[in-house]
Amino acid sequence: MNRATTGVALIVVLIIGIVIGIGAAPMVMPPQPTTVTTTVTAGPAQKTSLTIRAVFQTPISEPWDGAIHVAILAIVDEYKGRGISIDYMFVDRKVDPKEYELALRDAAQSADIIFLDAFLKEDIARRVARDFPNVAFAAGSEWLPVAPNFAVFDNWLHQPAYLAGIIAGKITKTNKIGIVAAMDLNEVNRIVNAFILGAKGVNPNVQAKIAYLLGNIPPGESPWYHPATAKRLASVLIDSGADVIFAERVGAEEAAMEAKRAGKNVWVVGNMADQYDRAPDVTITSLVWDMRPTVRIVVERVLSGAFTADNLGTYSWMTFGGSYLADFHAFGAPSPPLTQEVLSAVKEWQQKITSGLTWIPIDETTPKSDY
């Protein structure tokens, strides 16, 4: 598909989305990959081995970096079955800027590919990439790629977030939902706004309130991973009447579990990975970020000598297999809180999204609290 055809298709889909009434919101155009092909035909010069390194600011137990790590491990196994050897190593907990830069430079000495979470350290990541033009960098970023070797990606979870919002809007009894999120940032805002839009689309009486970790954590600590603060903020939201919590950050589910033990019916939507095991009594579902399509395209391009500094964000969309709504587990049968009506509504919208027959608005403005 060429760019002209892609543009026409996007306009058609946008018009359809507006007509069926999913609601208006400020929108940005999604990042478009250079190609939608995820398999490159092997040629005589194709590599048979690769070295991948990853540098993370938070521990890999934090879901965002964990999603990247798990995907790389899966791709390593996939390519092993195809006779291609991939040497993968990672370092995490590199919060200090000097340690982060040293780790990146050390990784670049031996790597063909480096995956990294450049957020908050964009200047360091881009500076190091310029010094190693023959290494393929794939960085988590809300900004643009830079030739010749700095590709970017992000967790575009607005589509499953909208589906989760439908669930929240239908199961809330108080008409109050709460969100515990990292910070006021594009990649966070578009998920939160889609969640709220889905909830209000099926229940106009819904009120939403957002609490950010940034500004509520000790100086020098990461707003991406601070479970104790996430739990505390979720407790405040629950005390204010919220009975559905979107745990954009790990830790909020613990407050819901405590509320459940105290006799309150509080439900949770997890983020990044299936969080059911963390709080099985209260976790309805989770937004799951599957980085395998993104990692796979980077590996294929490097193997074939066709790597480009591209924006790979679209590979995280549901329509590319890069995200989905997690299993409902114990809540999967048509029973409270997930009735047949709720399940049918989610299934209908999921089919529209995955078939490309609807458009979920991408709104990266600061979410507004209603109470």
Stockholm file with secondary structure:
# STOCKHOLM 1.0

chainA/1-371         MNRATTGVALIVVLIIGIVIGIGAAPMVMPPQPTTVTTTVTAGPAQKTSLTIRAVFQTPISEPWDGAIHVAILAIVDEYKGRGISIDYMFVDRKVDPKEYELALRDAAQSADIIFLDAFLKEDIARRVARDFPNVAFAAGSEWLPVAPNFAVFDNWLHQPAYLAGIIAGKITKTNKIGIVAAMDLNEVNRIVNAFILGAKGVNPNVQAKIAYLLGNIPPGESPWYHPATAKRLASVLIDSGADVIFAERVGAEEAAMEAKRAGKNVWVVGNMADQYDRAPDVTITSLVWDMRPTVRIVVERVLSGAFTADNLGTYSWMTFGGSYLADFHAFGAPSPPLTQEVLSAVKEWQQKITSGLTWIPIDETTPKSDY
#=GR chainA/1-371 SS CCHHHHHHHHHHHHHHHHHTTCCCCCCCCCCCCSCCCCCCCCCTTCCSEEEEEEECSSCTTSHHHHHHHHHHHHHHHHHHTTTCEEEEEEECCCCSHHHHHHHHHHHHTTCSEEEECCTTCHHHHHHHHHHCTTSEEEEECSSCCBTTTEEEECCCCHHHHHHHHHHHHHHCSSSEEEEEESCSCHHHHHHHHHHHHHHHHHCTTCEEEEEESTTSSCTTSCTTSCHHHHHHHHHHHHHTTCCEEEESSTTHHHHHHHHHHTTCCCEEEECSSCCGGGSTTTEEEEEEECCHHHHHHHHHHHHTTCCCCCBCGGGGSGGGTSEEECCCGGGCSSBTTBCHHHHHHHHHHHHHHHTTCCCCCCCCSCCCCCC
#=GC SS_cons         CCHHHHHHHHHHHHHHHHHTTCCCCCCCCCCCCSCCCCCCCCCTTCCSEEEEEEECSSCTTSHHHHHHHHHHHHHHHHHHTTTCEEEEEEECCCCSHHHHHHHHHHHHTTCSEEEECCTTCHHHHHHHHHHCTTSEEEEECSSCCBTTTEEEECCCCHHHHHHHHHHHHHHCSSSEEEEEESCSCHHHHHHHHHHHHHHHHHCTTCEEEEEESTTSSCTTSCTTSCHHHHHHHHHHHHHTTCCEEEESSTTHHHHHHHHHHTTCCCEEEECSSCCGGGSTTTEEEEEEECCHHHHHHHHHHHHTTCCCCCBCGGGGSGGGTSEEECCCGGGCSSBTTBCHHHHHHHHHHHHHHHTTCCCCCCCCSCCCCCC
//
